[in-house]
């Protein structure tokens, strides 16, 4: 059974203007999904997903965000940050910083790496 589409309060023309003026490709894609629904070009999430080349769950998440908080909420997303791997322990970093303060510490980057 299909879930009901959210009621879109913005007009198709307004969504199209926003879509054309926004520089962020992810926001444009979300606006495009809303535009397709508001203009009646697609009636179901699966149709919108096929037209945009994304998974239907992505479209469902965008519409859920729109239903919860409107257009501003639907356009928000957080870019995933790459994982940060600590390559040096805190004690080794403190020792390295102390050694770097010494005027006779290291002559080259190769010496730092070997240390």
KOLTI-587313 format. One record per residue: residue number from 1; x negated, y negated, z of N, C-alpha, C, O, CB in turn. Coordinates in Angstrom, 3 decimals, decimal comma, m for minus. Glycine has a CB too. Layout:
BEGIN
+-----+----------+----------+----------+----------+----------+----------+----------+----------+----------+----------+----------+----------+----------+----------+----------+
|   k |       nx |       ny |       nz |      cax |      cay |      caz |       cx |       cy |       cz |       ox |       oy |       oz |      cbx |      cby |      cbz |
+-----+----------+----------+----------+----------+----------+----------+----------+----------+----------+----------+----------+----------+----------+----------+----------+
| NUM |        X |        Y |        Z |        X |        Y |        Z |        X |        Y |        Z |        X |        Y |        Z |        X |        Y |        Z |
...
+-----+----------+----------+----------+----------+----------+----------+----------+----------+----------+----------+----------+----------+----------+----------+----------+
//
This chain:
BEGIN
+-----+----------+----------+----------+----------+----------+----------+----------+----------+----------+----------+----------+----------+----------+----------+----------+
|   k |       nx |       ny |       nz |      cax |      cay |      caz |       cx |       cy |       cz |       ox |       oy |       oz |      cbx |      cby |      cbz |
+-----+----------+----------+----------+----------+----------+----------+----------+----------+----------+----------+----------+----------+----------+----------+----------+
|   1 |   m0,838 |    1,181 |    0,000 |    0,000 |    0,000 |    0,000 |   m0,884 |   m1,246 |    0,000 |   m1,846 |   m1,334 |    0,763 |    0,954 |    0,003 |    1,216 |
|   2 |   m0,559 |   m2,179 |   m0,839 |   m1,346 |   m3,400 |   m0,960 |   m0,968 |   m4,404 |    0,111 |    0,200 |   m4,549 |    0,473 |   m1,167 |   m4,014 |   m2,338 |
|   3 |   m1,995 |   m5,102 |    0,614 |   m1,729 |   m6,169 |    1,578 |   m1,252 |   m7,395 |    0,823 |   m1,622 |   m7,618 |   m0,330 |   m2,994 |   m6,496 |    2,427 |
|   4 |   m0,434 |   m8,178 |    1,483 |    0,079 |   m9,394 |    0,854 |   m1,043 |  m10,412 |    0,702 |   m1,911 |  m10,536 |    1,566 |    1,243 |   m9,990 |    1,679 |
|   5 |   m1,011 |  m11,132 |   m0,403 |   m1,990 |  m12,186 |   m0,635 |   m1,666 |  m13,349 |    0,303 |   m0,498 |  m13,577 |    0,618 |   m1,988 |  m12,647 |   m2,137 |
|   6 |   m2,672 |  m14,078 |    0,748 |   m2,389 |  m15,221 |    1,608 |   m1,697 |  m16,326 |    0,812 |   m1,856 |  m16,426 |   m0,405 |   m3,687 |  m15,750 |    2,248 |
|   7 |   m0,943 |  m17,136 |    1,507 |   m0,293 |  m18,273 |    0,857 |   m1,345 |  m19,354 |    0,666 |   m1,918 |  m19,852 |    1,635 |    0,928 |  m18,805 |    1,698 |
|   8 |   m1,593 |  m19,709 |   m0,567 |   m2,625 |  m20,691 |   m0,884 |   m1,966 |  m22,056 |   m0,965 |   m1,073 |  m22,281 |   m1,782 |   m3,361 |  m20,340 |   m2,221 |
|   9 |   m2,414 |  m22,966 |   m0,109 |   m1,770 |  m24,279 |   m0,005 |   m2,298 |  m25,277 |   m1,032 |   m1,587 |  m26,213 |   m1,398 |   m1,965 |  m24,838 |    1,388 |
|  10 |   m3,526 |  m25,096 |   m1,499 |   m4,086 |  m26,006 |   m2,495 |   m3,539 |  m25,646 |   m3,877 |   m3,219 |  m24,488 |   m4,147 |   m5,644 |  m25,949 |   m2,486 |
|  11 |   m3,437 |  m26,642 |   m4,738 |   m2,960 |  m26,380 |   m6,100 |   m4,075 |  m25,749 |   m6,920 |   m5,253 |  m25,855 |   m6,578 |   m2,460 |  m27,685 |   m6,777 |
|  12 |   m3,687 |  m25,094 |   m8,003 |   m4,678 |  m24,475 |   m8,888 |   m5,593 |  m25,543 |   m9,479 |   m6,795 |  m25,317 |   m9,620 |   m3,982 |  m23,677 |  m10,019 |
|  13 |   m5,038 |  m26,706 |   m9,826 |   m5,856 |  m27,790 |  m10,384 |   m6,885 |  m28,287 |   m9,376 |   m8,040 |  m28,534 |   m9,726 |   m4,964 |  m28,952 |  m10,834 |
|  14 |   m6,463 |  m28,432 |   m8,130 |   m7,377 |  m28,887 |   m7,074 |   m8,504 |  m27,875 |   m6,865 |   m9,667 |  m28,254 |   m6,730 |   m6,609 |  m29,111 |   m5,749 |
|  15 |   m8,158 |  m26,601 |   m6,839 |   m9,171 |  m25,556 |   m6,677 |  m10,131 |  m25,526 |   m7,864 |  m11,333 |  m25,322 |   m7,694 |   m8,500 |  m24,188 |   m6,510 |
|  16 |   m9,595 |  m25,730 |   m9,058 |  m10,442 |  m25,729 |  m10,246 |  m11,413 |  m26,911 |  m10,223 |  m12,576 |  m26,761 |  m10,596 |   m9,579 |  m25,773 |  m11,517 |
|  17 |  m10,944 |  m28,084 |   m9,789 |  m11,834 |  m29,247 |   m9,685 |  m12,939 |  m28,985 |   m8,670 |  m14,104 |  m29,294 |   m8,922 |  m11,037 |  m30,509 |   m9,289 |
|  18 |  m12,575 |  m28,415 |   m7,522 |  m13,572 |  m28,095 |   m6,490 |  m14,580 |  m27,076 |   m7,024 |  m15,783 |  m27,190 |   m6,789 |  m12,880 |  m27,547 |   m5,211 |
|  19 |  m14,070 |  m26,087 |   m7,740 |  m14,922 |  m25,025 |   m8,258 |  m15,936 |  m25,589 |   m9,256 |  m17,103 |  m25,196 |   m9,241 |  m14,071 |  m23,928 |   m8,921 |
|  20 |  m15,505 |  m26,492 |  m10,107 |  m16,395 |  m27,050 |  m11,122 |  m17,412 |  m28,018 |  m10,532 |  m18,499 |  m28,185 |  m11,085 |  m15,585 |  m27,751 |  m12,189 |
|  21 |  m17,075 |  m28,653 |   m9,424 |  m17,979 |  m29,656 |   m8,859 |  m18,957 |  m29,080 |   m7,837 |  m19,977 |  m29,706 |   m7,550 |  m17,176 |  m30,753 |   m8,216 |
|  22 |  m18,670 |  m27,908 |   m7,285 |  m19,544 |  m27,336 |   m6,256 |  m20,769 |  m26,703 |   m6,900 |  m20,655 |  m25,976 |   m7,887 |  m18,784 |  m26,290 |   m5,409 |
|  23 |  m21,938 |  m26,982 |   m6,341 |  m23,194 |  m26,475 |   m6,891 |  m23,578 |  m25,103 |   m6,345 |  m24,363 |  m24,387 |   m6,967 |  m24,301 |  m27,451 |   m6,607 |
|  24 |  m23,034 |  m24,734 |   m5,198 |  m23,377 |  m23,461 |   m4,560 |  m22,652 |  m22,316 |   m5,279 |  m21,421 |  m22,296 |   m5,300 |  m23,004 |  m23,483 |   m3,043 |
|  25 |  m23,378 |  m21,373 |   m5,863 |  m22,719 |  m20,303 |   m6,623 |  m21,809 |  m19,418 |   m5,775 |  m20,791 |  m18,936 |   m6,271 |  m23,757 |  m19,446 |   m7,287 |
|  26 |  m22,155 |  m19,194 |   m4,510 |  m21,296 |  m18,353 |   m3,660 |  m19,970 |  m19,054 |   m3,365 |  m18,914 |  m18,422 |   m3,363 |  m22,016 |  m18,005 |   m2,337 |
|  27 |  m20,030 |  m20,355 |   m3,116 |  m18,797 |  m21,102 |   m2,863 |  m17,954 |  m21,168 |   m4,125 |  m16,729 |  m21,053 |   m4,065 |  m19,111 |  m22,521 |   m2,357 |
|  28 |  m18,608 |  m21,353 |   m5,277 |  m17,875 |  m21,384 |   m6,544 |  m17,150 |  m20,070 |   m6,787 |  m16,020 |  m20,061 |   m7,276 |  m18,826 |  m21,681 |   m7,707 |
|  29 |  m17,792 |  m18,966 |   m6,447 |  m17,172 |  m17,654 |   m6,645 |  m15,932 |  m17,507 |   m5,760 |  m14,912 |  m16,972 |   m6,195 |  m18,183 |  m16,527 |   m6,342 |
|  30 |  m16,028 |  m17,978 |   m4,532 |  m14,871 |  m17,901 |   m3,618 |  m13,749 |  m18,819 |   m4,080 |  m12,575 |  m18,455 |   m4,030 |  m15,288 |  m18,270 |   m2,179 |
|  31 |  m14,122 |  m20,013 |   m4,531 |  m13,116 |  m20,930 |   m5,066 |  m12,466 |  m20,335 |   m6,320 |  m11,265 |  m20,496 |   m6,540 |  m13,752 |  m22,305 |   m5,389 |
|  32 |  m13,255 |  m19,659 |   m7,125 |  m12,722 |  m19,024 |   m8,327 |  m11,696 |  m17,956 |   m7,962 |  m10,657 |  m17,839 |   m8,613 |  m13,857 |  m18,409 |   m9,157 |
|  33 |  m11,987 |  m17,182 |   m6,925 |  m11,040 |  m16,159 |   m6,472 |   m9,724 |  m16,808 |   m6,038 |   m8,643 |  m16,337 |   m6,391 |  m11,643 |  m15,336 |   m5,307 |
|  34 |   m9,828 |  m17,885 |   m5,274 |   m8,617 |  m18,589 |   m4,834 |   m7,882 |  m19,194 |   m6,026 |   m6,653 |  m19,174 |   m6,086 |   m8,970 |  m19,692 |   m3,815 |
|  35 |   m8,646 |  m19,728 |   m6,970 |   m8,041 |  m20,311 |   m8,173 |   m7,271 |  m19,254 |   m8,967 |   m6,152 |  m19,504 |   m9,416 |   m9,124 |  m20,954 |   m9,061 |
|  36 |   m7,869 |  m18,077 |   m9,140 |   m7,196 |  m17,016 |   m9,889 |   m5,876 |  m16,625 |   m9,233 |   m4,886 |  m16,361 |   m9,915 |   m8,103 |  m15,790 |  m10,006 |
|  37 |   m5,873 |  m16,592 |   m7,906 |   m4,645 |  m16,241 |   m7,186 |   m3,620 |  m17,380 |   m7,271 |   m2,435 |  m17,139 |   m7,501 |   m4,963 |  m15,916 |   m5,705 |
|  38 |   m4,085 |  m18,622 |   m7,084 |   m3,165 |  m19,761 |   m7,086 |   m2,565 |  m20,005 |   m8,471 |   m1,411 |  m20,418 |   m8,581 |   m3,886 |  m21,018 |   m6,607 |
|  39 |   m3,335 |  m19,754 |   m9,518 |   m2,843 |  m20,006 |  m10,879 |   m1,991 |  m18,857 |  m11,415 |   m1,344 |  m18,995 |  m12,453 |   m4,014 |  m20,249 |  m11,816 |
|  40 |   m1,990 |  m17,730 |  m10,712 |   m1,201 |  m16,589 |  m11,146 |   m1,898 |  m15,736 |  m12,195 |   m1,279 |  m14,840 |  m12,769 |    0,106 |  m17,061 |  m11,682 |
|  41 |   m3,160 |  m15,994 |  m12,452 |   m3,894 |  m15,202 |  m13,439 |   m4,192 |  m13,796 |  m12,930 |   m4,401 |  m12,876 |  m13,721 |   m5,193 |  m15,902 |  m13,812 |
|  42 |   m4,211 |  m13,634 |  m11,624 |   m4,407 |  m12,313 |  m11,023 |   m3,493 |  m12,228 |   m9,806 |   m3,380 |  m13,178 |   m9,032 |   m5,919 |  m12,067 |  m10,626 |
|  43 |   m2,850 |  m11,089 |   m9,649 |   m1,878 |  m10,953 |   m8,570 |   m2,386 |  m10,126 |   m7,400 |   m1,800 |  m10,161 |   m6,318 |   m0,623 |  m10,341 |   m9,098 |
|  44 |   m3,469 |   m9,382 |   m7,602 |   m3,967 |   m8,492 |   m6,558 |   m5,464 |   m8,687 |   m6,367 |   m6,178 |   m9,128 |   m7,267 |   m3,659 |   m7,025 |   m6,902 |
|  45 |   m5,910 |   m8,345 |   m5,172 |   m7,337 |   m8,477 |   m4,851 |   m8,213 |   m7,663 |   m5,812 |   m9,290 |   m8,106 |   m6,211 |   m7,596 |   m8,028 |   m3,406 |
|  46 |   m7,743 |   m6,495 |   m6,167 |   m8,514 |   m5,625 |   m7,048 |   m8,680 |   m6,258 |   m8,436 |   m9,738 |   m6,130 |   m9,052 |   m7,833 |   m4,249 |   m7,166 |
|  47 |   m7,656 |   m6,928 |   m8,919 |   m7,761 |   m7,621 |  m10,207 |   m8,780 |   m8,753 |  m10,125 |   m9,601 |   m8,931 |  m11,025 |   m6,388 |   m8,173 |  m10,640 |
|  48 |   m8,716 |   m9,511 |   m9,042 |   m9,649 |  m10,625 |   m8,848 |  m11,074 |  m10,101 |   m8,752 |  m11,994 |  m10,667 |   m9,342 |   m9,286 |  m11,432 |   m7,580 |
|  49 |  m11,250 |   m9,019 |   m8,006 |  m12,581 |   m8,422 |   m7,865 |  m13,119 |   m7,989 |   m9,223 |  m14,294 |   m8,204 |   m9,518 |  m12,538 |   m7,218 |   m6,903 |
|  50 |  m12,282 |   m7,391 |  m10,042 |  m12,724 |   m6,944 |  m11,367 |  m13,089 |   m8,136 |  m12,247 |  m14,075 |   m8,078 |  m12,982 |  m11,628 |   m6,102 |  m12,045 |
|  51 |  m12,319 |   m9,200 |  m12,184 |  m12,605 |  m10,392 |  m12,991 |  m13,907 |  m11,073 |  m12,565 |  m14,637 |  m11,610 |  m13,397 |  m11,447 |  m11,383 |  m12,890 |
|  52 |  m14,186 |  m11,046 |  m11,263 |  m15,377 |  m11,728 |  m10,749 |  m16,591 |  m10,822 |  m10,659 |  m17,704 |  m11,297 |  m10,431 |  m15,088 |  m12,302 |   m9,394 |
|  53 |  m16,393 |   m9,526 |  m10,834 |  m17,516 |   m8,595 |  m10,764 |  m18,022 |   m8,361 |   m9,356 |  m19,221 |   m8,176 |   m9,147 |  m18,636 |   m9,094 |  m11,608 |
|  54 |  m17,109 |   m8,367 |   m8,381 |  m17,461 |   m8,101 |   m6,986 |  m16,587 |   m6,974 |   m6,463 |  m15,655 |   m6,540 |   m7,139 |  m17,299 |   m9,378 |   m6,110 |
|  55 |  m16,886 |   m6,504 |   m5,267 |  m16,095 |   m5,441 |   m4,670 |  m14,796 |   m6,024 |   m4,109 |  m14,755 |   m7,174 |   m3,672 |  m16,900 |   m4,715 |   m3,560 |
|  56 |  m13,754 |   m5,222 |   m4,128 |  m12,459 |   m5,704 |   m3,622 |  m12,518 |   m6,034 |   m2,139 |  m11,754 |   m6,876 |   m1,667 |  m11,372 |   m4,663 |   m3,872 |
|  57 |  m13,410 |   m5,389 |   m1,394 |  m13,544 |   m5,707 |    0,031 |  m14,103 |   m7,109 |    0,222 |  m13,763 |   m7,783 |    1,194 |  m14,447 |   m4,680 |    0,731 |
|  58 |  m14,956 |   m7,555 |   m0,695 |  m15,467 |   m8,927 |   m0,624 |  m14,323 |   m9,913 |   m0,797 |  m14,203 |  m10,874 |   m0,038 |  m16,555 |   m9,169 |   m1,699 |
|  59 |  m13,494 |   m9,675 |   m1,787 |  m12,354 |  m10,552 |   m2,029 |  m11,412 |  m10,530 |   m0,825 |  m10,888 |  m11,570 |   m0,427 |  m11,602 |  m10,130 |   m3,314 |
|  60 |  m11,199 |   m9,357 |   m0,249 |  m10,335 |   m9,246 |    0,931 |  m10,905 |  m10,057 |    2,092 |  m10,155 |  m10,713 |    2,816 |  m10,170 |   m7,768 |    1,344 |
|  61 |  m12,221 |  m10,018 |    2,274 |  m12,852 |  m10,783 |    3,356 |  m12,704 |  m12,282 |    3,108 |  m12,462 |  m13,039 |    4,048 |  m14,346 |  m10,409 |    3,487 |
|  62 |  m12,845 |  m12,719 |    1,861 |  m12,685 |  m14,144 |    1,547 |  m11,261 |  m14,597 |    1,821 |  m11,049 |  m15,667 |    2,392 |  m13,054 |  m14,423 |    0,080 |
|  63 |  m10,282 |  m13,791 |    1,420 |   m8,884 |  m14,155 |    1,641 |   m8,517 |  m14,107 |    3,125 |   m7,713 |  m14,912 |    3,595 |   m7,967 |  m13,227 |    0,847 |
|  64 |   m9,104 |  m13,166 |    3,855 |   m8,867 |  m13,096 |    5,297 |   m9,394 |  m14,367 |    5,974 |   m8,727 |  m14,938 |    6,837 |   m9,543 |  m11,833 |    5,903 |
|  65 |  m10,598 |  m14,805 |    5,576 |  m11,170 |  m16,029 |    6,126 |  m10,305 |  m17,228 |    5,754 |  m10,111 |  m18,129 |    6,570 |  m12,611 |  m16,230 |    5,624 |
|  66 |   m9,785 |  m17,244 |    4,531 |   m8,903 |  m18,329 |    4,107 |   m7,621 |  m18,342 |    4,938 |   m7,167 |  m19,402 |    5,369 |   m8,567 |  m18,194 |    2,613 |
|  67 |   m7,046 |  m17,174 |    5,160 |   m5,806 |  m17,082 |    5,942 |   m6,028 |  m17,520 |    7,384 |   m5,133 |  m18,093 |    8,005 |   m5,259 |  m15,651 |    5,911 |
|  68 |   m7,224 |  m17,252 |    7,923 |   m7,516 |  m17,609 |    9,317 |   m7,800 |  m19,090 |    9,507 |   m7,442 |  m19,659 |   10,538 |   m8,692 |  m16,812 |    9,813 |
|  69 |   m8,436 |  m19,722 |    8,532 |   m8,857 |  m21,102 |    8,775 |   m8,799 |  m22,040 |    7,600 |   m9,337 |  m23,144 |    7,684 |  m10,204 |  m21,098 |    9,271 |
|  70 |   m8,173 |  m21,654 |    6,507 |   m8,049 |  m22,547 |    5,371 |   m9,280 |  m22,559 |    4,482 |  m10,158 |  m21,703 |    4,588 |   m7,769 |  m23,926 |    5,848 |
|  71 |   m9,321 |  m23,542 |    3,611 |  m10,356 |  m23,613 |    2,589 |  m11,754 |  m23,773 |    3,187 |  m12,692 |  m23,106 |    2,751 |  m10,068 |  m24,760 |    1,646 |
|  72 |  m11,900 |  m24,641 |    4,170 |  m13,211 |  m24,845 |    4,781 |  m13,761 |  m23,583 |    5,412 |  m14,960 |  m23,316 |    5,334 |  m13,134 |  m25,929 |    5,817 |
|  73 |  m12,897 |  m22,811 |    6,030 |  m13,311 |  m21,561 |    6,679 |  m13,668 |  m20,503 |    5,629 |  m14,598 |  m19,722 |    5,828 |  m12,190 |  m21,035 |    7,610 |
|  74 |  m12,942 |  m20,477 |    4,532 |  m13,179 |  m19,475 |    3,497 |  m14,503 |  m19,718 |    2,780 |  m15,117 |  m18,776 |    2,279 |  m12,033 |  m19,474 |    2,489 |
|  75 |  m14,949 |  m20,973 |    2,727 |  m16,167 |  m21,298 |    1,988 |  m17,424 |  m21,165 |    2,832 |  m18,535 |  m21,254 |    2,308 |  m16,076 |  m22,696 |    1,444 |
|  76 |  m17,263 |  m20,953 |    4,134 |  m18,433 |  m20,804 |    5,007 |  m19,009 |  m19,409 |    4,881 |  m18,278 |  m18,421 |    4,820 |  m18,065 |  m21,096 |    6,472 |
|  77 |  m20,302 |  m19,343 |    4,845 |  m20,987 |  m18,059 |    4,889 |  m22,366 |  m18,305 |    5,447 |  m22,888 |  m19,419 |    5,389 |  m21,054 |  m17,384 |    3,482 |
|  78 |  m22,937 |  m17,276 |    5,976 |  m24,278 |  m17,376 |    6,541 |  m25,216 |  m16,532 |    5,708 |  m24,994 |  m15,338 |    5,508 |  m24,301 |  m16,930 |    8,028 |
|  79 |  m26,267 |  m17,167 |    5,225 |  m27,243 |  m16,428 |    4,439 |  m27,998 |  m15,488 |    5,357 |  m28,449 |  m15,892 |    6,429 |  m28,215 |  m17,384 |    3,705 |
|  80 |  m28,137 |  m14,251 |    4,951 |  m28,892 |  m13,330 |    5,800 |  m30,362 |  m13,727 |    5,823 |  m30,956 |  m14,005 |    4,781 |  m28,735 |  m11,874 |    5,307 |
|  81 |  m30,935 |  m13,751 |    7,003 |  m32,341 |  m14,076 |    7,154 |  m33,169 |  m12,806 |    7,042 |  m32,765 |  m11,750 |    7,531 |  m32,602 |  m14,784 |    8,499 |
|  82 |  m34,309 |  m12,905 |    6,407 |  m35,150 |  m11,708 |    6,335 |  m35,647 |  m11,344 |    7,721 |  m35,866 |  m12,224 |    8,554 |  m36,341 |  m11,924 |    5,376 |
|  83 |  m35,824 |  m10,070 |    7,975 |  m36,283 |   m9,663 |    9,306 |  m37,699 |  m10,171 |    9,560 |  m38,549 |  m10,152 |    8,670 |  m36,232 |   m8,128 |    9,453 |
|  84 |  m37,932 |  m10,616 |   10,769 |  m39,259 |  m11,090 |   11,151 |  m39,953 |   m9,983 |   11,924 |  m39,446 |   m9,500 |   12,936 |  m39,178 |  m12,401 |   12,000 |
|  85 |  m41,094 |   m9,596 |   11,443 |  m41,879 |   m8,570 |   12,103 |  m43,071 |   m9,244 |   12,766 |  m43,857 |   m9,921 |   12,103 |  m42,336 |   m7,469 |   11,100 |
|  86 |  m43,199 |   m9,060 |   14,048 |  m44,335 |   m9,609 |   14,765 |  m45,534 |   m8,724 |   14,484 |  m45,552 |   m7,551 |   14,856 |  m44,052 |   m9,713 |   16,293 |
|  87 |  m46,528 |   m9,286 |   13,831 |  m47,698 |   m8,505 |   13,438 |  m48,808 |   m8,556 |   14,484 |  m49,784 |   m7,811 |   14,388 |  m48,227 |   m9,002 |   12,108 |
|  88 |  m48,669 |   m9,412 |   15,463 |  m49,715 |   m9,556 |   16,473 |  m49,027 |   m9,673 |   17,833 |  m47,992 |  m10,329 |   17,955 |  m50,636 |  m10,809 |   16,183 |
|  89 |  m49,596 |   m9,043 |   18,838 |  m48,994 |   m9,107 |   20,172 |  m49,200 |  m10,495 |   20,764 |  m50,062 |  m11,248 |   20,312 |  m49,598 |   m8,024 |   21,105 |
|  90 |  m48,422 |  m10,822 |   21,755 |  m48,517 |  m12,128 |   22,395 |  m49,891 |  m12,322 |   23,041 |  m50,457 |  m13,414 |   22,982 |  m47,409 |  m12,287 |   23,444 |
|  91 |  m50,422 |  m11,268 |   23,654 |  m51,740 |  m11,367 |   24,293 |  m52,834 |  m11,599 |   23,250 |  m53,731 |  m12,416 |   23,460 |  m52,044 |  m10,089 |   25,107 |
|  92 |  m52,761 |  m10,885 |   22,132 |  m53,761 |  m11,052 |   21,075 |  m53,660 |  m12,442 |   20,453 |  m54,679 |  m13,047 |   20,120 |  m53,588 |   m9,972 |   19,991 |
|  93 |  m52,441 |  m12,950 |   20,295 |  m52,250 |  m14,290 |   19,751 |  m52,848 |  m15,340 |   20,674 |  m53,499 |  m16,276 |   20,209 |  m50,765 |  m14,571 |   19,526 |
|  94 |  m52,632 |  m15,193 |   21,989 |  m53,196 |  m16,147 |   22,958 |  m54,723 |  m16,098 |   22,924 |  m55,381 |  m17,137 |   22,987 |  m52,682 |  m15,840 |   24,392 |
|  95 |  m55,282 |  m14,897 |   22,825 |  m56,740 |  m14,763 |   22,759 |  m57,285 |  m15,382 |   21,477 |  m58,338 |  m16,019 |   21,495 |  m57,150 |  m13,284 |   22,846 |
|  96 |  m56,580 |  m15,202 |   20,372 |  m57,002 |  m15,780 |   19,093 |  m56,953 |  m17,301 |   19,142 |  m57,868 |  m17,971 |   18,662 |  m56,118 |  m15,261 |   17,950 |
|  97 |  m55,884 |  m17,849 |   19,722 |  m55,777 |  m19,306 |   19,840 |  m56,894 |  m19,872 |   20,699 |  m57,430 |  m20,936 |   20,390 |  m54,422 |  m19,697 |   20,425 |
|  98 |  m57,251 |  m19,181 |   21,769 |  m58,353 |  m19,623 |   22,627 |  m59,667 |  m19,567 |   21,860 |  m60,491 |  m20,475 |   21,965 |  m58,437 |  m18,755 |   23,905 |
|  99 |  m59,862 |  m18,512 |   21,098 |  m61,092 |  m18,351 |   20,324 |  m61,191 |  m19,432 |   19,240 |  m62,286 |  m19,909 |   18,943 |  m61,148 |  m16,944 |   19,687 |
| 100 |  m60,069 |  m19,813 |   18,656 |  m60,062 |  m20,849 |   17,621 |  m60,397 |  m22,235 |   18,189 |  m60,883 |  m23,102 |   17,462 |  m58,698 |  m20,886 |   16,934 |
| 101 |  m60,141 |  m22,440 |   19,466 |  m60,476 |  m23,713 |   20,109 |  m61,976 |  m23,840 |   20,348 |  m62,493 |  m24,948 |   20,492 |  m59,725 |  m23,851 |   21,432 |
| 102 |  m62,668 |  m22,717 |   20,392 |  m64,117 |  m22,705 |   20,599 |  m64,795 |  m23,228 |   19,328 |  m64,520 |  m22,713 |   18,244 |  m64,627 |  m21,260 |   20,958 |
| 103 |  m65,686 |  m24,253 |   19,429 |  m66,330 |  m24,796 |   18,234 |  m67,206 |  m23,774 |   17,509 |  m67,456 |  m23,927 |   16,313 |  m67,164 |  m25,995 |   18,609 |
| 104 |  m67,667 |  m22,762 |   18,187 |  m68,501 |  m21,728 |   17,557 |  m67,708 |  m20,444 |   17,338 |  m68,281 |  m19,355 |   17,306 |  m69,743 |  m21,437 |   18,420 |
| 105 |  m66,412 |  m20,568 |   17,191 |  m65,532 |  m19,407 |   17,098 |  m65,740 |  m18,539 |   15,883 |  m66,366 |  m17,484 |   15,983 |  m64,144 |  m19,850 |   17,117 |
| 106 |  m65,234 |  m18,950 |   14,741 |  m65,285 |  m18,140 |   13,531 |  m65,854 |  m18,966 |   12,385 |  m65,627 |  m20,172 |   12,300 |  m63,883 |  m17,600 |   13,169 |
| 107 |  m66,588 |  m18,306 |   11,514 |  m67,160 |  m18,993 |   10,354 |  m66,278 |  m18,818 |    9,119 |  m66,370 |  m19,600 |    8,173 |  m68,576 |  m18,470 |   10,068 |
| 108 |  m65,422 |  m17,791 |    9,127 |  m64,592 |  m17,543 |    7,950 |  m63,320 |  m16,799 |    8,352 |  m63,183 |  m16,299 |    9,468 |  m65,376 |  m16,736 |    6,888 |
| 109 |  m62,402 |  m16,751 |    7,394 |  m61,177 |  m16,008 |    7,602 |  m61,480 |  m14,516 |    7,734 |  m60,811 |  m13,807 |    8,487 |  m60,195 |  m16,262 |    6,451 |
| 110 |  m62,476 |  m14,048 |    7,011 |  m62,877 |  m12,645 |    7,090 |  m63,296 |  m12,284 |    8,511 |  m62,981 |  m11,193 |    8,987 |  m64,024 |  m12,356 |    6,108 |
| 111 |  m63,993 |  m13,170 |    9,185 |  m64,397 |  m12,917 |   10,579 |  m63,168 |  m12,850 |   11,496 |  m63,121 |  m12,044 |   12,425 |  m65,373 |  m14,024 |   11,072 |
| 112 |  m62,197 |  m13,688 |   11,228 |  m60,950 |  m13,665 |   12,036 |  m60,271 |  m12,312 |   11,862 |  m59,857 |  m11,697 |   12,845 |  m59,970 |  m14,829 |   11,614 |
| 113 |  m60,155 |  m11,853 |   10,643 |  m59,504 |  m10,574 |   10,382 |  m60,249 |   m9,421 |   11,016 |  m59,639 |   m8,491 |   11,544 |  m59,379 |  m10,343 |    8,898 |
| 114 |  m61,590 |   m9,485 |   10,963 |  m62,395 |   m8,412 |   11,542 |  m62,305 |   m8,432 |   13,071 |  m62,363 |   m7,379 |   13,707 |  m63,864 |   m8,541 |   11,092 |
| 115 |  m62,164 |   m9,615 |   13,658 |  m62,076 |   m9,749 |   15,109 |  m60,816 |   m9,037 |   15,582 |  m60,531 |   m9,017 |   16,779 |  m62,069 |  m11,252 |   15,542 |
+-----+----------+----------+----------+----------+----------+----------+----------+----------+----------+----------+----------+----------+----------+----------+----------+
//
